Amino acid sequence: MHISKLYFTLHCLFLYKCNEFRQNNKQANYNTLKKMETTEAKTVVNELRVWMDAIPAGDVRTIKRQIIERCKSQDHIFRNWKSGITRVPILERTIINQLSQEYNGTNVFKLEEDGNTTET
């Protein structure tokens, strides 16, 4: 009889520690998710992607080709710019702004008068 009480006590203690571990792990996962959400909220919206998504589907291919030709770039570099993996260089920003002015009269990137972009 004494052994069964000891076993029961150890079993309860084990379950308590397991539940405590699970709660701590859940809290750690929750904190990690919260940090990821705040980091994503702080990132700057990729202007090129927003502008390209606003273009009608029939014109996307021609605009993409024009950007690649005028910037003397390659397709994979353009995809990196659009996905936000790499930043669009300042010279290419002015070229893309000129193209967007010709296409729909808007600017994709905010440029200052001296030619530099505003970093937000």
CORSULZI-V142043 format. One record per residue. N is the residue number from 1. RES is the residue in three letters. PSI is psi in degrees with one decimal (none if undefined). Layout:
n/res/psi
N/RES/PSI
N/RES/PSI
//
This chain:
n/res/psi
1/MET/-38.7
2/HIS/-37.3
3/ILE/-38.0
4/SER/-35.7
5/LYS/-41.4
6/LEU/-45.1
7/TYR/-46.5
8/PHE/-43.0
9/THR/-45.6
10/LEU/-38.5
11/HIS/-44.6
12/CYS/-42.5
13/LEU/-42.8
14/PHE/-45.6
15/LEU/-38.6
16/TYR/-46.2
17/LYS/-38.2
18/CYS/-44.8
19/ASN/-40.1
20/GLU/-43.4
21/PHE/-43.6
22/ARG/-42.2
23/GLN/-43.5
24/ASN/-39.9
25/ASN/-40.7
26/LYS/-41.4
27/GLN/-41.0
28/ALA/-42.4
29/ASN/-40.3
30/TYR/-44.1
31/ASN/-38.7
32/THR/-43.5
33/LEU/-40.0
34/LYS/-42.0
35/LYS/-40.1
36/MET/-40.4
37/GLU/-42.1
38/THR/-34.0
39/THR/-43.1
40/GLU/-33.9
41/ALA/-29.1
42/LYS/-17.5
43/THR/149.2
44/VAL/139.7
45/VAL/134.5
46/ASN/108.0
47/GLU/-37.5
48/LEU/-43.3
49/ARG/-41.6
50/VAL/-43.5
51/TRP/-43.2
52/MET/-33.6
53/ASP/-23.7
54/ALA/-13.9
55/ILE/139.6
56/PRO/148.1
57/ALA/-32.0
58/GLY/-23.5
59/ASP/-10.1
60/VAL/-44.9
61/ARG/-42.3
62/THR/-39.9
63/ILE/-42.1
64/LYS/-45.0
65/ARG/-42.0
66/GLN/-40.8
67/ILE/-46.1
68/ILE/-41.4
69/GLU/-46.8
70/ARG/-34.3
71/CYS/-4.2
72/LYS/50.7
73/SER/-172.8
74/GLN/165.4
75/ASP/-44.0
76/HIS/-30.6
77/ILE/-41.2
78/PHE/-42.3
79/ARG/-36.5
80/ASN/-40.1
81/TRP/-47.6
82/LYS/-38.4
83/SER/-12.8
84/GLY/9.5
85/ILE/-42.9
86/THR/157.3
87/ARG/151.1
88/VAL/125.0
89/PRO/157.3
90/ILE/-43.1
91/LEU/-41.4
92/GLU/-28.1
93/ARG/-41.9
94/THR/-37.5
95/ILE/-42.7
96/ILE/-36.9
97/ASN/-40.9
98/GLN/-43.5
99/LEU/-40.8
100/SER/-32.4
101/GLN/-40.4
102/GLU/-36.3
103/TYR/-55.5
104/ASN/10.6
105/GLY/17.2
106/THR/163.1
107/ASN/138.1
108/VAL/-46.8
109/PHE/147.3
110/LYS/115.2
111/LEU/143.8
112/GLU/171.6
113/GLU/-31.4
114/ASP/4.2
115/GLY/-11.8
116/ASN/152.7
117/THR/156.4
118/THR/124.3
119/GLU/115.2
120/THR/none
//
